[in-house]
Amino acid sequence: MPGVAELVVEGGHPLRGTVGVLGAKNAALKEMAAALLAPGRYVLTNVPRILDVELMIDVLEHIGARCHFEDHRLQIVVPDELNPEAPIDLVRKMRASIVVLGPLLARCGEARVALPGGDDLGARPIDMHLDGLERMGATFELVHGVLVGRAGDGLRGAEVELPFPSVGATENLLLAGSLAKGETVIVNAAREPEIVDLAAMLTSMGAAVEGAGTAIVRVTGSPGLQATTHRVVPDRIEAGTYAIAGAITAGDVTVTGCHPEHLRMELAKLEAAGAVVDRGDGWLRVRGPDRPRPVDFATLPYPGFHTDLQPPMVALLSVADGTSVVTENLYDARFRYVGELARMGADIVTEWQHAVIRGVERLSGCPVLAPDIRAGAALVLAGLRAEGITAVTGVQHIDRGYEDLEGKIRSLGGRIERRDAPGDGPGSRD
């Protein structure tokens, strides 16, 4: 496919230096949706220029907002009247767009949202979103692939106990509850830092939110919400990616503009693998070992090991001196990238949610295909460690979650460039 991009990585060059991170993708997208709750002019700062933000801008503009994005500053002007619809051609590209459901139901009393797309990480049903909103008075029907929600009498506060601490369901209920009549209590809520950040934005808009970051979140609806200005919390996944990049290359990388306390488990596992990790106020530093030690871990909801950093960590452990076992508890298709690492010489066996990684002394560069955002980052990191040249296609996935990944790696001394991919490479595979 002429014109399709690939990242070409030359291995064997330790990363050294300082790199900064921007706002969290997983916070910015939800805070953009929060703007739909009330008319006015919103300003979000520290917003990354990534593909998913551009896609969410398209969703908001279809609904009726006007957006201007420049220098990591996003202005959103929301009108008094909205078109409560998120069409399939936009929603199918990004799963996070389902989070407009709660704000539209609360603000307009109706919502038409196509079933979401995004990374293919296995079954991720939205039943918890719908069950919770139904307890708040909404009704739903599926019409030609479009989810039609109605709350003609408005949403009302309710107690919703989630069977699993779903981030998306917690966010949708938090957003909907900000305009609902009375108090909404979310039991077994997700505790991620991005949810705490969303709650901070909603509070600045006039909502009453208690308990964000704990298992029980209470939000009292207010009809008097107003537009606000908010700085997006730093992206812990981007910070973690560069931390692991320093470790896998036996380098010395300092990450600034981050909150190391949001990566406690991940940094602890890096230390267990032999990296030296220093932490400070808004920064962390990782010095990697010549060869990592094996480490076992399982992905879990926050404050456990984040599933999005599992693929980069597996890339690191693929060259460890020993055998590691990794258990993926969140997404049943998260290990789809393992075959691509195997093409580079990794010795990894997967069975259901487990991966047994027998570390090898060296990886060999070759053409590989990124199946999703974090797998793409993992393959780039593997290429930085491998002998020779690694060509990573499927770069559009990486661009959904990282702003200028190659530029930041080059600033640390890595050898990487973006170029057009040949049509008969792995990027042509379906």
Buried (B, 14 or more C-beta within 10 A) or exposed (E): EEEBBBBBBBBEBBBBBBBBBBBBBBBBBBBBBBBBBBBBEBBBBBBBBBBBBBBBBBBBEBBBBEBEBEEBBBBBBBEEEBBBBBBBEBBBBBBBBBBBBBBBBBBBBBBBBBBBBBBEBEEBEBEBBBBBBBBBBBEBEEEEEBBBBBBEEBBBBBEBEBEEBBBBBBBBBBBBBBBBBEBBBBEBBBBBBBBBBBBBBBBBBBBBBBBBBEEEBBBBBBEEBEBBEBBBBBBBBBBBBBBBBBBBBBBBBBBBBBBBEBBBBBBBBBBBBBBEBEBEEEBBBBBBBEBBBBBEBBBBBBBBBBBBBBBBBBBBBBBBBEEBBBBBBBBEBBBBBBBBBBBBBBEBEBEEBEBEBBBBEEBBBBBBBBBBBBBBBBBBBBBBBBBBBBBBBBBBBBBBBBBBBBEBBBBBBBBBEBEEBBEEBBBEEE
